[in-house]
C-alpha cells in the first residue's frame, strides 16, 4: 500500500467513525440516560434488600464483604474504562487506591483531632480521597499519554512499587509500614437499627452505583466514542479531529478518580490505611480481575470485583477444610488464591479473551437464537 | 572525595547487576518484541532452586550451576508452554500473560518455601578492601563485576561469531525469510528465552546476597531498576542495556548516598519519567518509533 493510499484509507475510516457518531446523537442519548438511571435505581433497591437480608443472617462478615466488593468495583470499573475502553494499560491502580485511602484516612484523623466525628466527615474524607487521586492521576496521565505498550506498563509498575514505599520515606505523615488507623464515624444515633457493617455496605453501594452510573453514561456519550476511537486507531481518531493526548489524560484522570474512591472506601471500611494492603500485588489483582471478568465491559468489572472478594475467601475455606499442619496452612494461605488467579489469568487470556462476560454474552446469544429458531 | 570514590565503586558493582538483568530483558525484546515482566519472578524461582541445592550439598557453586540450568529450563518452559500461545496482535496481551506468570511463580515459591526472608550468602566477603584508608571494592563486588563482564563477552561472541548467533539474529530480524532459508525460527525463539532467563538467573544470584535475603518479592525493585536501565539504553540495544545498567546503578547509589537512604524507589521513578519524557526511545536511539 502506498503512503497516499494509506492516508486515504485512514481518512475513510475516520469519516465512518464520524458518521456513526452523528447518527447516535440527540434523542438516543436521552433515552440511554433514562435507561441507565432505571438500572441504577433497580441496582440500589436490590442491593439494599440484599444488605438487610444479609444482616438478617446474623453474620456481619457478609455485609463487610459486600462493602468490599463495592470498594473493589469502583476501582475495577475505573480500570476497565482506562484499559478496556481507552486502551491504556495501568499496573499502578493499586497505588491510586492507596492515594485515595491515605487522603481519606488523613482527613478523618484531622477532623477527629478537631473533635468532629459526625457522619458527614466520612463523605468529606471520600471526597478528599477522590481529589487526591485525581491530582496524582493527572500527573501520571500527562506522562502516560506520551507512552505506549510496554513503556506505559513499565512506568505504571514503578508507580505501583514506589507509592507504597513513599509511606516509609515520609513516615512522619504516613506512619510507615504500620499505617494510619482511625475510627470511621457512623450514624451512631440508631445503633440498634443499623449495624456498623450495614452502614459500610450502604456507603459502598452508594459509591459503587454512582461510579457505574457515571461511567456507563460517559462511555455511551460522544466522549465515550472518542475514547474508543483513540484505543482502536490513533491515526484515524486524530484525522477525525480528536485530540489524542487530551483524551488519554482525561481517561486517566477519570479512572484515577474512580480508583481513589475505591481506595477511600476501602480505608473507611477497614478503618485503616497501611502500605501492605496496596502493594504491587493489588495492582496486578485489579488488572487480573477486569481481564477475567471481561475486558472492555462494565459488567466484566462487576464480575472482577466479585472474584476479588470471593476467590481469596474460597481458597481460605479450602485450606481450612483440609486440616493441614499449621506450617503448611500458613504457606498455602494467600498463595493458593494467588496461584488460582495467575492460572485463570493465563488461561482466560489464551483461551477466552472475552472473559466471564464474554462467555455470558455468548451463552445468552445462543439461547435467544434457539428461541428465535423455535418461534419461526 | 573519599565518599564519592567509594560510592562510585559501589554504584559500578550495583549497576553491573542491573546491566545483566537489563540485558536479559533486551534479549527477549529483540527476539520476540515482548518485555518480559515475569523476568524478576523467574529469577527468584531459580534463586530458590539454588538455595535448595546449596542447602543440600553445602556448595555455593553447585547452587550457582543449578540456577543457571534452572534459568535455561524455565525460560524454555515459559516460552513453549505459555508465551507461544498468546495472541500477539495487541501488545497488552503478552504483558498481561507475563503478569499471570508472575502471580503463578510467586504463589508456587511461596507455597513451597513460605513468605519469610531466607538467608542467602554470597561466596566471597562483602566487606570492602581498604586502599589507602578508603573502602573501595569488596571481593564480592569484584566477583560481580567479573561475572557480568564474562556474560557480556560470551553473549557478544555468541551473537557475532557463531552460526547459532547468526541464526538467532536472522530469525528475529526477518522471521519469514529465515524460515525459507531453513532456519528453525521457533527453536531460535525458545533458545532466546532460555538464554535470557539464564542471564536473568545469574543476575538474581548476584544481587540477592547484597539485599535482605531471599523472598518471593526479592526481585521486584531490581526488575524495575533493570527495566529503567533497559529503557535508558533503548530496548533494542544490548550495548545500551549495559551502559544503562551502570548509569542507573550510579544514579541510585549517589542518590541514596547523598540524599536519603530510603529514596531508591522515588529516584527510579524520577529517572524513568525523565528519560521517557525527554528521549522516549532511550538515550541511544536514532530513529523515532511512532508517528501520530
Interface residues (C-beta under 8 A of the other chain):
Chain A: X83 X87 X89 X91 X143 X146 X147 X148 X149 X150 X151 X153 X154 X155 X157 X158 X159 X161 X162 X165 X166 X168 X169 X234 X235 X238 X244 X280 X281 X284 X287 X288 X291 X327 X330 X331 X332 X334 X335 X336 X338 X339 X341 X342 X343 X344 X345 X346 X349 X350 X353
Chain B: X29 X34 X35 X37 X82 X85 X86 X87 X91 X92 X93 X95 X96 X97 X99 X100 X101 X102 X103 X104 X105 X106 X107 X108 X110 X111 X112 X113 X114 X115 X217 X220 X221 X224 X227 X228 X231 X235 X260 X262 X263 X265 X266 X268 X269 X272 X273 X276 X277 X280 X290 X292
